[in-house]
């Protein structure tokens, strides 16, 4: 399991690539590969679970960075940022047609790159976010909803979510989430190793993320049914955690089972 954002660097200048990798690692990102041409970049994109691509325009091989971006997006759409010394009008016009998340000129400022990465992830996740499902709100759910729910965005794509912790986006694979717990204006996300807090109601998280394998077992809890180990009439066990099973939620819980 990883909670880091996976970044692919496509850069033909070795020293620039090394410096870029060093800065990204220091900021807590994971550089999964460094390539200098289109073919290797596409292969890396197929092989790894890439979350974001940093792309120079002047690279080796028959395709430049702009043509490479188009081919990378055909494999799988992720946010990408051009990081290049080319700032002429014709190059920028070509680059705009590929809809990059940002266009940074060299030499780049580390702070500007960090901001561009966070904005790229945020905007891409917002653009990809599904419409929330309609549901009937009961009295207990109404108590959960507060104006604070709108203060943070929920970022989700590629079967992962991103939560902001200490001014940085942390990646969480949805499969690795054990359960969600509501607490006042917050929802806590529990994985096998960590606990994260986001400023949203539990129902809002369920609606926005379209968590098909999660079921409400209590007004304050939702569990990942794939991690279920044991249960009885009152409690559910998921790994080392014990979650209450409320009377009003049993029907929805048992719908996940096939009775033989």
C-alpha positions in Angstrom: 0.0 0.0 0.0 1.2 3.5 -0.8 -0.1 6.9 0.4 2.2 8.9 -1.9 1.3 10.5 -5.2 3.0 8.7 -8.1 4.7 11.0 -10.6 6.3 10.2 -14.0 9.0 12.6 -15.2 9.6 12.9 -19.0 12.8 14.9 -19.4 15.8 14.5 -21.6 18.3 16.5 -19.6 19.8 14.2 -17.0 20.8 16.9 -14.5 17.4 18.6 -14.7 15.7 15.2 -14.2 17.8 14.4 -11.1 17.2 17.8 -9.5 13.5 17.5 -10.2 13.3 14.0 -8.7 15.2 15.2 -5.6 12.8 18.1 -5.1 9.8 15.9 -5.5 11.0 13.2 -3.2 11.8 15.9 -0.6 8.3 17.1 -0.8 6.9 13.6 -0.2 6.0 12.6 -3.8 7.0 9.3 -5.3 8.9 9.4 -8.7 8.0 6.0 -10.2 10.1 6.5 -13.4 12.2 9.0 -15.4 12.1 8.7 -19.2 13.4 10.8 -22.1 11.2 9.8 -25.0 7.7 9.0 -26.0 7.9 5.2 -26.3 9.4 4.8 -22.9 7.0 7.3 -21.3 4.0 5.4 -22.7 5.4 2.1 -21.5 5.9 3.5 -18.0 2.4 4.9 -18.0 1.0 1.4 -18.9 3.2 -0.3 -16.3 2.7 2.0 -13.3 -0.3 3.6 -11.6 0.7 7.1 -12.5 -1.2 10.0 -10.8 0.6 13.0 -12.6 3.1 13.5 -15.3 5.8 16.2 -15.6 6.6 16.6 -19.3 9.3 18.5 -21.1 8.5 19.5 -24.7 12.0 19.0 -26.1 12.6 15.3 -25.6 14.4 12.6 -27.5 12.9 10.5 -30.3 10.4 11.1 -33.1 7.7 12.7 -31.0 8.1 15.9 -28.9 6.5 16.4 -25.5 3.3 17.8 -27.0 2.7 14.8 -29.2 3.8 12.5 -26.4 1.2 14.1 -24.1 -1.6 13.2 -26.6 -0.4 9.6 -26.7 -0.1 9.3 -23.0 -3.7 10.5 -22.6 -4.9 7.9 -25.0 -3.6 5.3 -22.6 -5.2 6.8 -19.5 -6.1 10.3 -18.6 -4.2 11.9 -15.7 -3.2 15.5 -15.1 0.1 16.6 -16.7 2.2 19.7 -16.5 4.6 21.0 -19.2 7.9 22.0 -17.7 9.9 23.5 -20.6 12.2 26.2 -21.8 10.0 26.8 -24.8 7.8 29.9 -24.4 7.3 31.0 -28.0 3.7 31.6 -29.1 3.5 28.8 -31.6 4.6 26.2 -29.1 2.2 27.5 -26.5 -0.6 27.4 -29.0 0.1 23.8 -29.8 0.4 22.9 -26.1 -2.9 24.5 -25.3 -4.7 22.1 -27.6 -3.6 19.2 -25.3 -5.2 20.9 -22.2 -2.3 20.6 -19.8 -2.9 21.3 -16.1 -0.1 23.9 -16.1 2.7 25.3 -18.3 5.8 26.2 -16.3 8.9 27.6 -17.9 12.5 26.7 -17.0 14.2 27.4 -14.7 11.3 26.6 -12.5 10.7 27.7 -8.9 10.1 24.7 -6.5 7.3 26.6 -4.8 5.5 27.2 -8.1 5.9 23.6 -9.1 4.4 22.4 -5.8 1.4 24.7 -6.2 1.0 23.6 -9.8 1.0 19.9 -8.8 -1.6 20.5 -6.1 -3.8 22.5 -8.4 -3.5 19.9 -11.2 -4.6 17.1 -8.9 -7.5 19.2 -7.5 -8.8 20.4 -10.8 -8.5 17.0 -12.5 -10.3 15.2 -9.6 -13.0 17.9 -9.6 -13.5 17.5 -13.4 -13.7 13.7 -13.1 -15.9 13.6 -10.0 -19.3 11.9 -10.6 -22.6 13.6 -9.9 -23.8 12.8 -6.4 -26.5 10.2 -6.1 -29.9 11.2 -5.0 -31.0 9.8 -1.6 -33.6 10.2 1.0 -32.2 12.1 4.0 -33.4 11.0 7.4 -33.3 13.0 10.6 -30.0 11.5 11.7 -28.3 12.4 8.4 -29.6 15.9 8.6 -27.8 16.3 11.9 -24.5 15.4 10.2 -24.7 18.1 7.5 -23.2 21.5 8.3 -21.9 24.5 6.3 -18.4 23.2 7.0 -19.0 20.4 4.5 -18.1 22.7 1.6 -14.8 23.9 2.9 -12.7 21.1 1.5 -12.8 19.3 -1.8 -12.9 15.5 -2.1 -10.4 14.4 -4.7 -10.8 11.0 -6.4 -9.6 9.3 -9.5 -7.9 6.0 -10.6 -9.5 4.1 -7.7 -7.8 6.4 -5.2 -8.7 9.4 -3.1 -6.5 12.3 -2.1 -6.9 14.0 1.3 -5.1 17.1 2.4 -3.0 16.5 5.5 -0.5 19.1 6.7 -0.8 21.2 3.5 -0.1 18.2 1.3 -2.4 15.8 -0.7 -2.0 12.2 0.6 -3.1 9.4 -1.7 -5.3 6.6 -0.3 -6.2 3.6 -2.4 -10.0 3.0 -1.9 -9.5 -0.7 -1.5 -7.2 -0.1 1.5 -9.9 1.8 3.4 -11.4 -0.3 6.2 -14.1 2.0 7.4 -15.3 5.6 7.7 -16.4 7.2 11.0 -18.4 10.4 11.4 -17.4 12.8 14.2 -19.2 16.1 14.3 -18.1 18.1 11.1 -15.5 15.5 10.1 -15.2 12.0 8.7 -12.3 9.9 9.7 -10.9 7.4 7.2 -9.3 4.3 8.7 -6.9 2.1 6.8 -4.8 -0.8 8.1 -2.0 1.6 9.1 -3.4 5.1 9.3 -6.2 7.4 10.2 -7.1 10.5 8.2 -9.6 13.3 8.8 -11.6 15.3 6.2 -14.1 18.1 6.8 -17.2 16.4 5.3 -20.2 14.6 6.7 -20.2 10.8 6.3 -23.1 10.9 3.9 -21.4 13.5 1.8 -18.3 11.4 1.5 -20.4 8.3 0.5 -22.3 10.3 -2.2 -19.3 12.1 -3.7 -17.0 9.1 -3.9 -19.6 6.6 -5.1 -18.2 3.9 -2.8 -20.0 0.9 -4.1 -18.4 -1.6 -1.7 -19.1 0.6 1.4 -22.3 0.2 3.4 -23.7 2.2 6.3 -23.9 0.1 9.5 -24.7 2.9 11.9 -25.4 6.6 11.5 -21.7 7.2 12.4 -20.1 4.4 10.5 -19.7 2.9 7.0 -17.6 -0.2 6.3 -15.7 -1.6 3.3 -17.6 -4.9 2.9 -14.5 -6.4 1.2 -12.6 -6.4 4.5 -15.3 -7.9 6.7 -14.0 -10.7 8.9 -16.8 -11.6 11.4 -20.2 -10.2 12.5 -23.0 -10.8 14.9 -26.4 -9.2 15.6 -24.8 -6.1 17.1 -21.2 -5.7 15.8 -19.0 -6.1 12.7 -15.3 -7.0 12.8 -12.9 -5.6 10.2 -9.4 -6.6 11.0 -8.7 -5.3 14.5 -11.7 -2.9 14.4 -15.1 -3.6 15.9 -18.0 -1.5 14.3 -21.5 -1.3 15.6 -24.4 -2.7 13.5 -27.4 -0.5 14.1 -30.9 -1.9 13.9 -32.0 0.6 11.2 -29.0 -0.4 9.0 -29.2 -4.2 9.1 -31.4 -4.5 6.0 -29.0 -2.6 3.8 -26.1 -4.6 5.3 -27.6 -8.0 4.5 -28.4 -7.0 0.9 -24.7 -7.6 0.2 -25.0 -11.3 1.0 -26.5 -14.1 -1.1 -28.4 -16.6 1.0 -27.9 -20.2 -0.1 
